[in-house]
Amino acid sequence: MTSMKLQKYSDKIKNDLKALNHWPAILFIFDKIESKGRLCWLSGGAVRDLILGLTPLDIDFATDALEAEILELFPEAVLVGKEFGVYKIPYSASGVQSIYDLTVFREEDKYEDGRRPTVVTRSTPDKDAQRRDFTINALYWDLKKESLIDYVGGVEDLDKKIIRCVGPAAKRFQEDYLRVLRMLRFSYQLGFEIEAETYHQGEVNAKGLLKISGERIISEISKLKSHNSRLNFFKDELTVKIFEINGFTFSEIGEKIEKVRRLPETQTEQQALTEILFFIGFHDEAVEALQKRFKFSSVLKSWLLKLSHIQRFIDQSAEYFQYCLLIDKSEDYARAINCFAELGLLDDVLARHIIDTFNQHKIPLLEAKDIISLVPKNIISRTLSTVRIMQFQEKLSDFKSALNYVKNLDVRREENG
């Protein structure tokens, strides 16, 4: 990389950095650390994104300041990883608080479980760069000198659009097997090629992802915000292999990818999980297996259960009003129904009829309080469901007709089912 190109990128960062909403916070943190005569550099993804002309989502700082100095400068800082020297620095402006990560330059050694180091020591910036995953993520911006710092050839790899491990690829992946997935994610997120040895070692070490928690894996996949980049990621042979290692087979992946492209593009974990479940099948067994391996949050688990519920109705050739009753419980079911229609798993005409019918009759004609004196408590719920179905079928159209229907019920027959 020529000094001229380095200067070009430095000038770009210098100009773009000051236009960020983060700039006041960056100055605040820098001025504090600078007052102790310590280094305060931006590190990692923020520097990479600035070079690429992207707006960084997060701003991370690296320093050689001592723990006592950091806590003196930032009394409200939270030390979240004492062994790693990671601090959460709060910054408030206009009533809005943001949190910034500040880490000390360090070396790491003895990754015994393929997830985290057991030996961490304070070190120098060049050694800190050597512990990082990929060259493009091992860049620094010296805020005092306003200069780009590159110890590992990351700028050149950015220029050539290459993903390459820092140092021996096998060692990097064995330190943290999630890096195999990160390699793929960065490649499709940025549109970069993966250097041959890096990709090869990713294949060799893919089984190590069995040691990684499901939460970390899903979180990594969900960072692929672009629909197109995420689908290309799913098509990659190594991605398919990773899911197979974890017990999930992507069937007819090429054909299914094209169907998934019909879905509206949304940047949510729910969308990513919908795609994964489509590739392996929407049935209860698949949902249970996914939940067991990846241990989803209650929100995501609820979404997956809704998808499997819709699949069950499809298998049972359920009537349109049965789907409407589901939407009564949660309008997420309407989203799920639209997903199935877009994927070609539910007839378009039926799906439209379900949604239109529900929208025309959103408000139930009766509530429990309206009939509590008319029927035994043990059949209130069933009676309301019956009335709701007749409303969807347009057999009952108003409160009066619905109430008269309940009054004329043969209660004994209803109690006996």
FENURLIN-V900379 format. One record per pair of residues at least 6 apart in sequence whose C-alpha atoms are under 7 Angstrom apart, sorted by the first residue. I is the first residue (numbers start at 1). GAP is how many residues later the second one is. D is the distance in Angstrom with one decimal. If there is no record, write none. Layout:
# FENURLIN-V900379
I,GAP,D
I,GAP,D
This chain:
# FENURLIN-V900379
1,155,5.6
9,42,6.1
10,137,5.8
10,138,5.6
13,37,5.8
13,38,6.4
14,132,6.7
17,6,6.7
25,66,6.4
30,10,5.9
32,41,6.3
33,7,6.4
34,6,6.9
38,25,6.9
38,26,6.1
38,27,5.6
39,24,5.2
39,25,5.8
40,21,6.6
40,22,5.9
40,23,4.9
40,102,6.8
40,103,6.5
41,20,5.6
41,21,5.2
41,22,6.4
41,99,6.2
41,100,5.3
41,101,4.7
41,102,5.7
42,18,5.8
42,19,4.6
42,20,6.1
42,98,5.5
42,99,4.9
42,100,6.7
43,17,5.7
43,18,5.7
43,19,6.2
43,96,6.0
43,97,4.5
43,98,6.5
44,93,4.5
44,94,5.4
44,95,5.6
44,96,6.6
45,92,5.5
46,10,5.0
46,12,6.4
46,13,5.6
47,92,6.2
47,93,6.3
47,94,6.6
48,88,6.2
48,89,6.4
48,91,6.9
49,6,6.4
49,7,5.7
50,6,6.9
59,41,6.4
60,40,6.2
60,41,5.0
60,42,6.1
61,40,6.1
61,41,4.6
61,42,6.3
62,40,5.7
62,41,4.9
62,42,5.5
62,43,6.2
63,40,6.3
63,41,4.8
63,42,6.0
64,40,5.5
64,41,5.9
65,39,6.9
71,6,6.5
74,15,7.0
76,14,6.9
77,10,6.2
77,11,5.5
77,12,4.8
77,13,6.5
78,9,5.5
78,10,5.0
78,11,6.8
79,7,5.9
79,8,4.5
79,9,6.4
80,6,5.8
80,7,5.9
80,8,7.0
83,37,6.5
84,36,6.4
85,18,5.4
85,19,5.5
86,15,6.8
86,16,5.8
86,17,4.5
86,18,7.0
87,14,5.7
87,15,5.1
87,16,6.2
88,11,6.1
88,12,5.6
88,13,4.9
88,14,6.4
89,10,5.5
89,11,5.0
89,12,6.2
89,13,6.9
90,7,6.6
90,8,5.8
90,9,4.6
90,10,6.4
91,6,5.5
91,7,5.3
91,8,6.2
92,6,6.3
104,18,6.9
105,17,5.9
105,18,5.4
105,19,5.7
105,20,5.7
105,23,5.3
106,14,6.8
106,15,5.5
106,16,4.3
106,17,4.5
106,18,6.7
106,21,6.9
106,22,5.1
107,13,5.7
107,14,5.4
107,15,6.3
107,16,5.8
107,20,6.2
107,21,5.7
107,24,6.4
108,9,5.9
108,11,5.7
108,12,4.6
108,13,6.6
108,23,6.5
109,8,5.6
109,9,6.5
109,10,5.0
109,11,6.5
110,7,5.5
110,8,5.5
110,9,6.0
111,6,4.2
111,7,6.0
111,64,5.2
114,60,5.5
114,61,5.0
114,62,4.7
114,63,5.8
114,97,7.0
115,60,6.3
115,61,4.4
115,62,6.6
115,97,6.9
116,59,6.8
116,60,6.5
126,25,6.1
129,9,5.2
129,22,6.8
130,36,6.3
132,6,5.9
132,34,6.5
133,32,5.8
133,33,5.9
133,39,6.2
133,46,7.0
134,29,6.7
134,30,5.5
134,31,4.2
134,32,5.1
135,17,5.9
135,18,6.4
135,19,4.3
135,29,6.0
135,30,6.0
135,31,5.2
136,18,4.4
136,19,6.7
136,21,6.6
136,22,6.1
138,16,6.6
139,10,6.0
139,11,5.3
139,15,6.5
140,8,6.0
140,9,4.9
140,10,6.6
141,6,5.8
141,7,4.8
141,8,5.9
142,6,6.4
152,14,6.8
157,6,7.0
161,31,4.8
161,32,6.3
162,30,5.3
162,31,5.0
162,32,5.6
162,33,6.2
163,24,6.6
163,29,6.4
163,30,6.1
163,31,4.6
163,32,5.9
164,30,6.5
164,31,5.5
164,34,5.9
165,7,6.9
165,33,6.1
169,29,5.5
169,32,6.1
170,31,5.5
173,6,5.7
173,7,6.3
173,32,6.7
177,31,5.5
177,32,5.4
178,31,6.2
178,34,6.7
180,22,5.2
180,26,6.5
182,38,6.9
184,49,6.8
185,36,7.0
185,39,6.6
185,48,7.0
187,6,6.1
187,7,6.5
188,41,5.2
188,44,6.9
188,45,6.1
189,35,6.1
189,40,5.8
203,35,6.5
206,36,6.2
207,38,6.4
210,36,6.6
213,81,6.9
214,79,5.9
214,80,3.6
214,81,6.2
215,79,5.6
215,80,6.5
215,81,6.7
222,46,7.0
222,47,5.5
222,50,6.4
224,6,5.4
225,42,5.2
227,38,5.9
231,26,6.5
233,6,6.8
234,6,6.7
235,18,6.9
240,10,6.6
243,6,6.6
248,32,6.5
249,31,5.9
250,29,5.0
250,30,5.2
251,28,6.1
251,29,6.3
253,26,6.4
256,23,6.8
259,84,5.4
260,15,6.9
260,83,6.2
262,80,6.0
263,76,6.7
263,79,6.0
270,30,6.4
270,33,7.0
282,25,6.6
282,26,5.3
282,29,6.2
283,25,5.4
283,28,6.5
284,24,5.7
287,17,6.4
306,27,6.4
307,29,6.1
320,34,5.5
321,68,6.1
321,71,6.3
323,31,6.7
324,30,6.2
324,34,5.8
326,7,6.4
327,6,5.2
327,7,5.9
334,21,6.8
337,14,6.5
338,13,6.8
340,6,5.4
341,6,6.1
341,7,5.5
341,10,6.4
357,35,6.4
361,31,6.6
364,24,6.4
365,33,6.2
365,34,5.3
365,37,6.7
366,18,6.9
366,33,6.6
368,12,6.6
374,33,6.5
375,36,6.7
379,36,6.4
387,15,6.7
390,6,5.7
391,6,6.2
396,6,5.9
